[in-house]
Amino acid sequence: MKTDILIIGQGLAGSCLSWQLFQQGASFSVIDRPFLSASSRVAAGIMNPLVFRYLTLSWRAVQNMTSSKDFYQKMEKALQTKFLHEITIAKIYSETDIELWGRKALMTGIHQFTDGKVNYPFSSEDVNYTFGAGIVNKSAWVDTAMLVQKLREFLLRNALLSEEIFDRENLVIREDSIHYKNITAKKIIFCEGFRVSENPLFNFIPFRPVKGELLTVRIKGFNTQMVLNKDIFLLPLGNEIYRLGSTYDWDDLTEEPTKNAKNYLLEKLKSLINFPVEILNHEAGIRPAVADRRPVAGRHPAYSNVFILNGLGAKGVMLAPYGTEQLLRLLNENITVDPEIDPSRFVRK
């Protein structure tokens, strides 16, 4: 089989990339194994333009919040599926947050997401907010599990996806072509998620995969339309069902849920609300993060026909469309990608 582009992986990065290639009428094929877990299938998918710890703008937030929403809305319309949801985030203050928000919430850039409000008066006494709360507007969350699954079904219907484990031993890279089993391609793009850290082609990139765990819970009698955030987040899904997360573990990179993470999340939740909690599900996934907290998108420094789109990390839903756009400009027009996401930034000059 001949194709122009071979994509390895169909998590969030591979899904966004393959979708855009299809829209452009490109010749491509995807290889991915469905039952291998991926962070995209267990991610909360929250698009938060702010970094609460320092109350700063997330990297590229101003330019990407609107464009990423537009990207997902167009995909929703074509796939006839709803997976993008507008939300408001309530940052529940600790004692030190009051001064921080009072000093920075009105700063240029940040103010467009806080609407200049330093303290929000909750109308419900169900939330423990001794020191108040700050509100982040214009946020959203993406049901990444649904997005990936619907895109998978779309690719299968169009004979664009092979469900198998990619075997690097069968990959042959030549100057003008890529060969894998019975496939001949002009280019190959790796979107393998955290497994890219095992790929010898990209061992020069300082990947720092991190495990995250989430609980799906039912909280009877409690109702909020906001995402509550204080060390952890509580994301409302409707009908008293919530997603509770998340944890960060750089040492245990197994994909098994742990009792310690469950207890940590439940204890943090107790500091926010006083309602009985029923656990419906407990999931774990590995985020494909990079040491400098920037994604990687671009050409391999030694192979002109080998590319990567990876390392989206905790801000993946906001950054995936941007990384996709940058990579496609390189592929189609040979326009250099943003130097902050170019994999060559890790190559010594």
C-alpha atoms as a printed R data frame, in Angstrom:
    type eleno elety resid chain resno       x      y      z
1   ATOM     1    CA   MET     A     1   0.000  0.000  0.000
2   ATOM     2    CA   LYS     A     2   1.252  3.468 -0.879
3   ATOM     3    CA   THR     A     3   0.405  6.647  1.016
4   ATOM     4    CA   ASP     A     4   1.932 10.081  1.449
5   ATOM     5    CA   ILE     A     5   1.871 10.186  5.251
6   ATOM     6    CA   LEU     A     6   1.978  7.429  7.869
7   ATOM     7    CA   ILE     A     7   0.813  8.481 11.359
8   ATOM     8    CA   ILE     A     8   1.756  6.418 14.397
9   ATOM     9    CA   GLY     A     9  -0.736  6.851 17.231
10  ATOM    10    CA   GLN     A    10  -4.325  8.057 17.489
11  ATOM    11    CA   GLY     A    11  -4.577  9.781 20.822
12  ATOM    12    CA   LEU     A    12  -5.528 13.450 20.931
13  ATOM    13    CA   ALA     A    13  -2.527 14.560 18.851
14  ATOM    14    CA   GLY     A    14  -2.950 11.846 16.226
15  ATOM    15    CA   SER     A    15  -6.702 12.457 16.068
16  ATOM    16    CA   CYS     A    16  -6.383 16.216 15.503
17  ATOM    17    CA   LEU     A    17  -3.660 15.715 12.917
18  ATOM    18    CA   SER     A    18  -5.457 12.995 10.960
19  ATOM    19    CA   TRP     A    19  -8.674 15.019 11.004
20  ATOM    20    CA   GLN     A    20  -6.988 18.055  9.480
21  ATOM    21    CA   LEU     A    21  -5.210 15.930  6.887
22  ATOM    22    CA   PHE     A    22  -8.555 14.457  5.881
23  ATOM    23    CA   GLN     A    23 -10.050 17.938  5.555
24  ATOM    24    CA   GLN     A    24  -7.183 18.869  3.253
25  ATOM    25    CA   GLY     A    25  -7.703 15.796  1.091
26  ATOM    26    CA   ALA     A    26  -4.260 14.427  1.948
27  ATOM    27    CA   SER     A    27  -3.197 10.831  1.432
28  ATOM    28    CA   PHE     A    28  -2.489  9.273  4.845
29  ATOM    29    CA   SER     A    29  -2.853  6.179  6.983
30  ATOM    30    CA   VAL     A    30  -2.888  5.720 10.785
31  ATOM    31    CA   ILE     A    31  -1.582  2.843 12.896
32  ATOM    32    CA   ASP     A    32  -2.899  2.469 16.440
33  ATOM    33    CA   ARG     A    33  -3.985 -0.304 18.796
34  ATOM    34    CA   PRO     A    34  -7.402  0.318 20.410
35  ATOM    35    CA   PHE     A    35  -6.976 -1.380 23.767
36  ATOM    36    CA   LEU     A    36  -3.682  0.279 24.614
37  ATOM    37    CA   SER     A    37  -4.566  2.937 27.165
38  ATOM    38    CA   ALA     A    38  -3.758  6.555 26.448
39  ATOM    39    CA   SER     A    39  -3.923  9.756 28.480
40  ATOM    40    CA   SER     A    40  -6.459 11.089 25.936
41  ATOM    41    CA   ARG     A    41  -8.956  8.466 27.041
42  ATOM    42    CA   VAL     A    42  -8.747  9.317 30.738
43  ATOM    43    CA   ALA     A    43  -7.933 13.049 30.590
44  ATOM    44    CA   ALA     A    44 -10.262 15.642 32.118
45  ATOM    45    CA   GLY     A    45  -9.741 17.801 29.015
46  ATOM    46    CA   ILE     A    46 -10.081 21.147 30.818
47  ATOM    47    CA   MET     A    47  -8.977 24.215 28.857
48  ATOM    48    CA   ASN     A    48  -7.763 26.581 31.575
49  ATOM    49    CA   PRO     A    49  -6.029 29.733 30.277
50  ATOM    50    CA   LEU     A    50  -4.398 30.442 33.650
51  ATOM    51    CA   VAL     A    51  -1.729 28.844 35.819
52  ATOM    52    CA   PHE     A    52  -3.211 29.165 39.284
53  ATOM    53    CA   ARG     A    53  -0.031 28.606 41.263
54  ATOM    54    CA   TYR     A    54   1.459 31.906 40.073
55  ATOM    55    CA   LEU     A    55  -1.658 33.399 38.458
56  ATOM    56    CA   THR     A    56  -0.004 33.750 35.094
57  ATOM    57    CA   LEU     A    57  -1.260 33.085 31.594
58  ATOM    58    CA   SER     A    58  -0.799 29.573 30.294
59  ATOM    59    CA   TRP     A    59   1.657 29.392 27.417
60  ATOM    60    CA   ARG     A    60   0.034 30.716 24.223
61  ATOM    61    CA   ALA     A    61  -3.352 30.913 25.987
62  ATOM    62    CA   VAL     A    62  -4.490 34.216 24.492
63  ATOM    63    CA   GLN     A    63  -3.990 33.102 20.894
64  ATOM    64    CA   ASN     A    64  -5.111 29.502 21.373
65  ATOM    65    CA   MET     A    65  -8.226 29.537 23.547
66  ATOM    66    CA   THR     A    66 -10.484 30.894 20.809
67  ATOM    67    CA   SER     A    67  -8.835 29.102 17.894
68  ATOM    68    CA   SER     A    68  -8.847 25.748 19.698
69  ATOM    69    CA   LYS     A    69 -12.548 26.060 20.514
70  ATOM    70    CA   ASP     A    70 -13.238 26.850 16.876
71  ATOM    71    CA   PHE     A    71 -11.203 23.799 15.823
72  ATOM    72    CA   TYR     A    72 -13.224 21.450 18.035
73  ATOM    73    CA   GLN     A    73 -16.557 23.021 17.109
74  ATOM    74    CA   LYS     A    74 -15.894 22.357 13.426
75  ATOM    75    CA   MET     A    75 -14.941 18.773 14.217
76  ATOM    76    CA   GLU     A    76 -18.110 18.377 16.312
77  ATOM    77    CA   LYS     A    77 -20.287 19.595 13.474
78  ATOM    78    CA   ALA     A    78 -18.731 17.244 10.937
79  ATOM    79    CA   LEU     A    79 -18.823 14.212 13.241
80  ATOM    80    CA   GLN     A    80 -22.282 15.154 14.586
81  ATOM    81    CA   THR     A    81 -21.086 14.662 18.143
82  ATOM    82    CA   LYS     A    82 -20.946 16.998 21.147
83  ATOM    83    CA   PHE     A    83 -17.654 16.908 23.031
84  ATOM    84    CA   LEU     A    84 -16.785 20.600 23.627
85  ATOM    85    CA   HIS     A    85 -18.480 22.217 26.636
86  ATOM    86    CA   GLU     A    86 -18.198 25.831 27.779
87  ATOM    87    CA   ILE     A    87 -17.446 26.129 31.496
88  ATOM    88    CA   THR     A    88 -16.601 28.570 34.266
89  ATOM    89    CA   ILE     A    89 -13.840 27.691 36.728
90  ATOM    90    CA   ALA     A    90 -14.000 28.757 40.376
91  ATOM    91    CA   LYS     A    91 -10.560 28.918 41.959
92  ATOM    92    CA   ILE     A    92 -11.219 28.428 45.675
93  ATOM    93    CA   TYR     A    93  -8.695 30.549 47.520
94  ATOM    94    CA   SER     A    94  -6.239 29.478 50.137
95  ATOM    95    CA   GLU     A    95  -5.124 32.232 52.513
96  ATOM    96    CA   THR     A    96  -2.229 33.314 50.280
97  ATOM    97    CA   ASP     A    97  -4.362 33.423 47.102
98  ATOM    98    CA   ILE     A    98  -6.259 36.522 48.199
99  ATOM    99    CA   GLU     A    99  -3.210 38.775 47.930
100 ATOM   100    CA   LEU     A   100  -2.074 37.089 44.702
101 ATOM   101    CA   TRP     A   101  -5.391 37.587 42.899
102 ATOM   102    CA   GLY     A   102  -5.792 41.088 44.263
103 ATOM   103    CA   ARG     A   103  -2.408 41.977 42.791
104 ATOM   104    CA   LYS     A   104  -2.562 40.167 39.451
105 ATOM   105    CA   ALA     A   105  -6.182 39.473 38.405
106 ATOM   106    CA   LEU     A   106  -6.504 42.864 36.692
107 ATOM   107    CA   MET     A   107  -3.214 42.652 34.800
108 ATOM   108    CA   THR     A   108  -3.233 42.865 31.001
109 ATOM   109    CA   GLY     A   109  -4.006 39.487 29.461
110 ATOM   110    CA   ILE     A   110  -5.186 37.880 32.680
111 ATOM   111    CA   HIS     A   111  -8.089 40.304 33.113
112 ATOM   112    CA   GLN     A   112  -9.802 39.132 29.927
113 ATOM   113    CA   PHE     A   113 -10.396 35.737 31.563
114 ATOM   114    CA   THR     A   114 -11.213 36.959 35.090
115 ATOM   115    CA   ASP     A   115 -13.422 39.883 33.972
116 ATOM   116    CA   GLY     A   116 -11.658 41.948 36.591
117 ATOM   117    CA   LYS     A   117 -13.335 40.117 39.448
118 ATOM   118    CA   VAL     A   118 -11.036 39.498 42.386
119 ATOM   119    CA   ASN     A   119 -13.555 37.803 44.668
120 ATOM   120    CA   TYR     A   120 -16.709 35.971 43.678
121 ATOM   121    CA   PRO     A   121 -19.590 35.685 46.177
122 ATOM   122    CA   PHE     A   122 -20.930 32.146 46.045
123 ATOM   123    CA   SER     A   123 -24.693 31.982 46.451
124 ATOM   124    CA   SER     A   124 -24.515 28.466 47.900
125 ATOM   125    CA   GLU     A   125 -23.212 27.496 51.313
126 ATOM   126    CA   ASP     A   126 -22.458 23.983 50.035
127 ATOM   127    CA   VAL     A   127 -18.904 25.008 49.087
128 ATOM   128    CA   ASN     A   128 -16.272 25.719 51.734
129 ATOM   129    CA   TYR     A   129 -14.619 28.955 50.636
130 ATOM   130    CA   THR     A   130 -13.352 30.605 53.801
131 ATOM   131    CA   PHE     A   131 -11.058 32.975 51.905
132 ATOM   132    CA   GLY     A   132 -13.255 33.510 48.850
133 ATOM   133    CA   ALA     A   133 -12.834 32.511 45.213
134 ATOM   134    CA   GLY     A   134 -11.733 33.848 41.848
135 ATOM   135    CA   ILE     A   135 -13.617 33.129 38.638
136 ATOM   136    CA   VAL     A   136 -12.152 32.170 35.273
137 ATOM   137    CA   ASN     A   137 -14.523 32.711 32.361
138 ATOM   138    CA   LYS     A   138 -14.297 31.688 28.693
139 ATOM   139    CA   SER     A   139 -12.971 28.244 29.625
140 ATOM   140    CA   ALA     A   140 -14.091 24.887 28.281
141 ATOM   141    CA   TRP     A   141 -13.600 21.171 28.620
142 ATOM   142    CA   VAL     A   142 -13.296 18.586 25.883
143 ATOM   143    CA   ASP     A   143 -14.513 15.028 26.300
144 ATOM   144    CA   THR     A   144 -11.302 13.623 24.842
145 ATOM   145    CA   ALA     A   145 -12.409 10.000 25.203
146 ATOM   146    CA   MET     A   146 -15.458 10.674 23.030
147 ATOM   147    CA   LEU     A   147 -13.447 12.722 20.534
148 ATOM   148    CA   VAL     A   148 -10.845  9.978 20.102
149 ATOM   149    CA   GLN     A   149 -13.484  7.238 19.824
150 ATOM   150    CA   LYS     A   150 -15.638  9.078 17.267
151 ATOM   151    CA   LEU     A   151 -12.601  9.966 15.185
152 ATOM   152    CA   ARG     A   152 -11.479  6.335 15.394
153 ATOM   153    CA   GLU     A   153 -14.825  5.162 14.040
154 ATOM   154    CA   PHE     A   154 -14.564  7.758 11.273
155 ATOM   155    CA   LEU     A   155 -11.090  6.590 10.261
156 ATOM   156    CA   LEU     A   156 -12.160  2.943 10.262
157 ATOM   157    CA   ARG     A   157 -15.159  3.712  8.052
158 ATOM   158    CA   ASN     A   158 -12.837  5.387  5.577
159 ATOM   159    CA   ALA     A   159 -10.215  2.597  5.708
160 ATOM   160    CA   LEU     A   160  -7.608  4.993  7.099
161 ATOM   161    CA   LEU     A   161  -6.759  3.156 10.336
162 ATOM   162    CA   SER     A   162  -4.934 -0.111 10.971
163 ATOM   163    CA   GLU     A   163  -5.553 -1.448 14.469
164 ATOM   164    CA   GLU     A   164  -2.242 -3.012 15.440
165 ATOM   165    CA   ILE     A   165   0.807 -2.435 17.618
166 ATOM   166    CA   PHE     A   166   3.495 -0.522 15.751
167 ATOM   167    CA   ASP     A   167   6.691 -2.594 15.602
168 ATOM   168    CA   ARG     A   168   9.746 -0.354 15.197
169 ATOM   169    CA   GLU     A   169  11.823 -3.333 14.041
170 ATOM   170    CA   ASN     A   170   9.853 -3.303 10.783
171 ATOM   171    CA   LEU     A   171  10.445  0.386 10.069
172 ATOM   172    CA   VAL     A   172  12.921  1.259  7.323
173 ATOM   173    CA   ILE     A   173  13.779  4.920  6.764
174 ATOM   174    CA   ARG     A   174  15.311  5.814  3.412
175 ATOM   175    CA   GLU     A   175  16.255  9.184  2.050
176 ATOM   176    CA   ASP     A   176  13.184  9.486 -0.142
177 ATOM   177    CA   SER     A   177  10.736  7.029  1.416
178 ATOM   178    CA   ILE     A   178   9.433  5.264  4.512
179 ATOM   179    CA   HIS     A   179   8.761  1.519  4.549
180 ATOM   180    CA   TYR     A   180   6.752 -0.365  7.158
181 ATOM   181    CA   LYS     A   181   5.616 -3.923  6.432
182 ATOM   182    CA   ASN     A   182   3.449 -3.552  3.301
183 ATOM   183    CA   ILE     A   183   3.219  0.258  3.556
184 ATOM   184    CA   THR     A   184   5.331  2.700  1.573
185 ATOM   185    CA   ALA     A   185   5.033  6.362  2.554
186 ATOM   186    CA   LYS     A   186   6.771  9.633  1.825
187 ATOM   187    CA   LYS     A   187   6.706 10.798  5.450
188 ATOM   188    CA   ILE     A   188   6.087  9.367  8.902
189 ATOM   189    CA   ILE     A   189   4.734 11.313 11.903
190 ATOM   190    CA   PHE     A   190   4.975  9.954 15.442
191 ATOM   191    CA   CYS     A   191   2.057 10.773 17.751
192 ATOM   192    CA   GLU     A   192   2.661  7.939 20.201
193 ATOM   193    CA   GLY     A   193   1.809  9.679 23.451
194 ATOM   194    CA   PHE     A   194   4.018  8.816 26.422
195 ATOM   195    CA   ARG     A   195   5.410  5.757 24.595
196 ATOM   196    CA   VAL     A   196   7.466  8.113 22.450
197 ATOM   197    CA   SER     A   197   9.972  8.119 25.320
198 ATOM   198    CA   GLU     A   198  10.806  4.549 24.225
199 ATOM   199    CA   ASN     A   199  11.370  5.607 20.616
200 ATOM   200    CA   PRO     A   200  15.137  5.700 19.857
201 ATOM   201    CA   LEU     A   201  14.559  8.242 17.078
202 ATOM   202    CA   PHE     A   202  13.630 10.851 19.682
203 ATOM   203    CA   ASN     A   203  15.851  9.960 22.622
204 ATOM   204    CA   PHE     A   204  17.418 13.434 22.413
205 ATOM   205    CA   ILE     A   205  14.159 14.998 23.661
206 ATOM   206    CA   PRO     A   206  13.880 15.159 27.483
207 ATOM   207    CA   PHE     A   207  10.447 13.607 27.855
208 ATOM   208    CA   ARG     A   208   9.091 13.615 31.408
209 ATOM   209    CA   PRO     A   209   5.966 11.436 31.362
210 ATOM   210    CA   VAL     A   210   3.737 11.887 34.386
211 ATOM   211    CA   LYS     A   211   0.968  9.668 35.693
212 ATOM   212    CA   GLY     A   212  -2.417 11.164 36.463
213 ATOM   213    CA   GLU     A   213  -5.421  9.551 38.136
214 ATOM   214    CA   LEU     A   214  -9.097 10.512 38.013
215 ATOM   215    CA   LEU     A   215 -12.225  9.460 39.843
216 ATOM   216    CA   THR     A   216 -15.754  9.581 38.470
217 ATOM   217    CA   VAL     A   217 -18.075 10.129 41.424
218 ATOM   218    CA   ARG     A   218 -21.715 10.657 42.301
219 ATOM   219    CA   ILE     A   219 -22.412 13.360 44.902
220 ATOM   220    CA   LYS     A   220 -26.078 13.208 45.870
221 ATOM   221    CA   GLY     A   221 -27.641 16.514 46.859
222 ATOM   222    CA   PHE     A   222 -24.750 18.622 45.591
223 ATOM   223    CA   ASN     A   223 -25.176 20.776 42.526
224 ATOM   224    CA   THR     A   224 -22.836 23.201 40.796
225 ATOM   225    CA   GLN     A   225 -22.360 24.236 37.181
226 ATOM   226    CA   MET     A   226 -18.825 25.465 37.838
227 ATOM   227    CA   VAL     A   227 -15.572 23.574 37.911
228 ATOM   228    CA   LEU     A   228 -14.254 23.854 41.467
229 ATOM   229    CA   ASN     A   229 -10.481 24.034 41.824
230 ATOM   230    CA   LYS     A   230  -8.373 23.917 44.969
231 ATOM   231    CA   ASP     A   231  -5.334 21.651 44.585
232 ATOM   232    CA   ILE     A   232  -7.709 19.287 42.743
233 ATOM   233    CA   PHE     A   233 -10.626 19.945 40.406
234 ATOM   234    CA   LEU     A   234 -14.260 18.848 40.468
235 ATOM   235    CA   LEU     A   235 -15.793 18.878 36.995
236 ATOM   236    CA   PRO     A   236 -19.625 18.606 36.741
237 ATOM   237    CA   LEU     A   237 -20.883 16.133 34.138
238 ATOM   238    CA   GLY     A   238 -24.586 16.455 34.989
239 ATOM   239    CA   ASN     A   239 -27.099 14.457 37.070
240 ATOM   240    CA   GLU     A   240 -24.925 14.700 40.208
241 ATOM   241    CA   ILE     A   241 -22.023 13.003 38.409
242 ATOM   242    CA   TYR     A   242 -18.566 14.608 38.611
243 ATOM   243    CA   ARG     A   243 -15.014 13.969 37.497
244 ATOM   244    CA   LEU     A   244 -12.502 14.427 40.294
245 ATOM   245    CA   GLY     A   245  -8.814 14.871 39.591
246 ATOM   246    CA   SER     A   246  -6.024 14.968 39.172
247 ATOM   247    CA   THR     A   247  -2.767 13.622 40.540
248 ATOM   248    CA   TYR     A   248   0.816 13.976 39.310
249 ATOM   249    CA   ASP     A   249   3.312 11.133 39.765
250 ATOM   250    CA   TRP     A   250   6.664 11.094 37.946
251 ATOM   251    CA   ASP     A   251   7.903  7.897 39.611
252 ATOM   252    CA   ASP     A   252   5.112  5.342 39.205
253 ATOM   253    CA   LEU     A   253   4.525  5.132 35.455
254 ATOM   254    CA   THR     A   254   2.367  2.032 35.553
255 ATOM   255    CA   GLU     A   255  -1.136  2.505 34.217
256 ATOM   256    CA   GLU     A   256  -2.840  0.945 37.220
257 ATOM   257    CA   PRO     A   257  -4.974  3.109 39.543
258 ATOM   258    CA   THR     A   258  -3.613  3.377 43.085
259 ATOM   259    CA   LYS     A   259  -5.185  3.545 46.525
260 ATOM   260    CA   ASN     A   260  -2.917  6.436 47.520
261 ATOM   261    CA   ALA     A   261  -4.145  8.598 44.651
262 ATOM   262    CA   LYS     A   262  -7.775  7.766 45.403
263 ATOM   263    CA   ASN     A   263  -7.368  8.700 49.059
264 ATOM   264    CA   TYR     A   264  -5.547 11.917 48.160
265 ATOM   265    CA   LEU     A   265  -8.344 13.057 45.845
266 ATOM   266    CA   LEU     A   266 -11.087 12.217 48.333
267 ATOM   267    CA   GLU     A   267  -9.313 14.017 51.178
268 ATOM   268    CA   LYS     A   268  -8.869 17.143 49.067
269 ATOM   269    CA   LEU     A   269 -12.533 16.999 48.086
270 ATOM   270    CA   LYS     A   270 -13.528 16.960 51.768
271 ATOM   271    CA   SER     A   271 -11.930 20.371 52.178
272 ATOM   272    CA   LEU     A   272 -14.280 21.732 49.492
273 ATOM   273    CA   ILE     A   273 -17.660 20.140 50.182
274 ATOM   274    CA   ASN     A   274 -19.398 18.174 52.941
275 ATOM   275    CA   PHE     A   275 -21.401 15.593 50.996
276 ATOM   276    CA   PRO     A   276 -21.226 11.797 50.813
277 ATOM   277    CA   VAL     A   277 -19.299 10.623 47.746
278 ATOM   278    CA   GLU     A   278 -19.906  7.434 45.759
279 ATOM   279    CA   ILE     A   279 -17.014  6.289 43.550
280 ATOM   280    CA   LEU     A   280 -18.208  5.104 40.140
281 ATOM   281    CA   ASN     A   281 -14.888  4.693 38.363
282 ATOM   282    CA   HIS     A   282 -11.141  5.104 38.961
283 ATOM   283    CA   GLU     A   283  -8.785  5.545 36.003
284 ATOM   284    CA   ALA     A   284  -5.114  6.254 35.416
285 ATOM   285    CA   GLY     A   285  -3.175  7.476 32.384
286 ATOM   286    CA   ILE     A   286   0.296  8.720 31.514
287 ATOM   287    CA   ARG     A   287   0.640 12.263 30.203
288 ATOM   288    CA   PRO     A   288   3.275 12.743 27.469
289 ATOM   289    CA   ALA     A   289   5.070 15.760 28.921
290 ATOM   290    CA   VAL     A   290   8.416 17.408 28.109
291 ATOM   291    CA   ALA     A   291  10.918 18.849 30.602
292 ATOM   292    CA   ASP     A   292  10.423 22.460 29.456
293 ATOM   293    CA   ARG     A   293   6.617 22.074 29.494
294 ATOM   294    CA   ARG     A   294   6.287 22.767 25.789
295 ATOM   295    CA   PRO     A   295   4.981 20.333 23.170
296 ATOM   296    CA   VAL     A   296   7.153 19.122 20.310
297 ATOM   297    CA   ALA     A   297   6.044 19.471 16.703
298 ATOM   298    CA   GLY     A   298   8.336 19.407 13.719
299 ATOM   299    CA   ARG     A   299  10.943 17.587 11.674
300 ATOM   300    CA   HIS     A   300  13.574 15.225 13.005
301 ATOM   301    CA   PRO     A   301  16.976 16.982 12.876
302 ATOM   302    CA   ALA     A   302  18.618 14.089 10.992
303 ATOM   303    CA   TYR     A   303  15.792 12.668  8.850
304 ATOM   304    CA   SER     A   304  13.938 15.031  6.532
305 ATOM   305    CA   ASN     A   305  10.943 12.686  6.204
306 ATOM   306    CA   VAL     A   306  10.464 11.902  9.929
307 ATOM   307    CA   PHE     A   307   8.246 14.160 12.060
308 ATOM   308    CA   ILE     A   308   6.753 14.307 15.538
309 ATOM   309    CA   LEU     A   309   3.688 15.785 17.266
310 ATOM   310    CA   ASN     A   310   3.815 14.965 20.948
311 ATOM   311    CA   GLY     A   311   4.444 16.154 24.511
312 ATOM   312    CA   LEU     A   312   1.123 17.991 24.877
313 ATOM   313    CA   GLY     A   313   1.081 17.496 28.644
314 ATOM   314    CA   ALA     A   314  -1.626 18.766 30.991
315 ATOM   315    CA   LYS     A   315  -2.634 21.582 28.584
316 ATOM   316    CA   GLY     A   316  -3.119 19.151 25.711
317 ATOM   317    CA   VAL     A   317  -6.638 20.089 24.630
318 ATOM   318    CA   MET     A   318  -5.637 23.728 24.237
319 ATOM   319    CA   LEU     A   319  -2.329 22.981 22.486
320 ATOM   320    CA   ALA     A   320  -3.212 20.077 20.181
321 ATOM   321    CA   PRO     A   321  -4.864 22.239 17.473
322 ATOM   322    CA   TYR     A   322  -1.946 24.706 17.609
323 ATOM   323    CA   GLY     A   323   0.673 21.967 17.285
324 ATOM   324    CA   THR     A   324  -1.311 20.460 14.424
325 ATOM   325    CA   GLU     A   325  -1.497 23.810 12.612
326 ATOM   326    CA   GLN     A   326   2.230 24.418 13.017
327 ATOM   327    CA   LEU     A   327   3.158 20.950 11.766
328 ATOM   328    CA   LEU     A   328   0.868 21.154  8.733
329 ATOM   329    CA   ARG     A   329   2.345 24.514  7.726
330 ATOM   330    CA   LEU     A   330   5.740 22.837  7.762
331 ATOM   331    CA   LEU     A   331   4.507 19.845  5.756
332 ATOM   332    CA   ASN     A   332   2.513 21.814  3.200
333 ATOM   333    CA   GLU     A   333   4.410 25.089  2.835
334 ATOM   334    CA   ASN     A   334   7.785 24.379  4.448
335 ATOM   335    CA   ILE     A   335   7.147 27.183  6.948
336 ATOM   336    CA   THR     A   336   9.340 26.818 10.024
337 ATOM   337    CA   VAL     A   337   7.432 25.851 13.163
338 ATOM   338    CA   ASP     A   338   7.338 27.952 16.317
339 ATOM   339    CA   PRO     A   339  10.908 27.602 17.677
340 ATOM   340    CA   GLU     A   340   9.511 26.972 21.165
341 ATOM   341    CA   ILE     A   341   7.972 23.686 19.995
342 ATOM   342    CA   ASP     A   342  10.530 22.673 17.361
343 ATOM   343    CA   PRO     A   343  12.286 19.416 18.401
344 ATOM   344    CA   SER     A   344  15.562 20.934 17.202
345 ATOM   345    CA   ARG     A   345  15.571 23.125 20.333
346 ATOM   346    CA   PHE     A   346  17.064 20.125 22.130
347 ATOM   347    CA   VAL     A   347  19.900 19.623 19.643
348 ATOM   348    CA   ARG     A   348  23.227 21.125 20.676
349 ATOM   349    CA   LYS     A   349  24.518 23.580 18.140
